[in-house]
């Protein structure tokens, strides 16, 4: 799992605003990633725990989750994100 800030230029280059949107009210739930996912956080805040690693993220963060990841999500503030399933590198070509 990785979290980083990205620029408006990169948001446009990746076409993030055309990715599907997912929203979630505050809650805690288990999740398994059948494929890799990259998410851009539009609003809200969450914590994800997996195999000894904990990440926190919120508005403006780009978050990546590897295929096969088992984790526990805690959405602390209503979360809205754009998401892309699969290899993000394919969008960079």
N, C-alpha and C positions, 0 to 999 in steps of 0.2 A: 504494500500500500504506500502510495506517495501523495503528498499534497504540495502544491506550489501556486503562486500567483502568476497570472499571465496578462499580457498586454492586450489592448483593444485590437492591435494589428494581428496578433496571433488568434484572437477570437474570430476575427473576420477570415483569416487565412484557413482556419479549420472548419469554418461554416457552422460554428457552434449554435448560433441563433436559429438554425434550421433543424437542429437535432430535436427528437421528441422531448416532451416535458413530463416530469414525474413530480408529484407533490405528496407530502406526508405530514400529518398532524403529529404533535409530540407523542412519542411512544417508544417502546423497546421491543425488538424482535430479532430472531435468528435469521441469518441469510446465507445462502450458498451461491457462488458465482459459477454458472455453467460455462461462461465465456468471459473474457476480459471485458472490463467496462471502464470508460473514462467519463467523468461527470464534471460539469461546470455548475457551481453553486450560484444561483441567482439571488436567493435569500434564505435566511434561517441559519441554524447551527446544529451540528450533530457530532457525536463521538462514535467511533467504530473500534471495537477490540477484537483482535485475532492473534492467536499463537504468540502471546507475550508482547505484542505490539499494540499500542493505542495511538490513534490519530484523532485530532480534532480539526474541524473545518467549518467554514462559513462563507458568507457572501464574497464573491470574487475569487474563490479557490478553484483550482483544477485538481481533481482527485482521481487517481487510478487504482483499480482493483484487479489483481491477477485472476486468470482462470483457475478454478479449483479452490478458491478462498472460502473458508468457513468463518463466519464472524458474527458478532452481536452488534446491532445498530441501536443507538440511543439518540433519538431525535429530540433535542432539547427545545428548539423553537421551530415552528412550522417551516418545513424545508421545501424549497422549489429548486429543481435542478434540470438542466439539459443533460442528456446522456447519450453515449455512443457505445454500442456493443461491438466488440471485435478489436482488431489490431488498429490502433490509432495511426500507426506509421503509414498505413495505406492511404490516409488522407493527405499525408505530407508529400506524396509523390507528384 
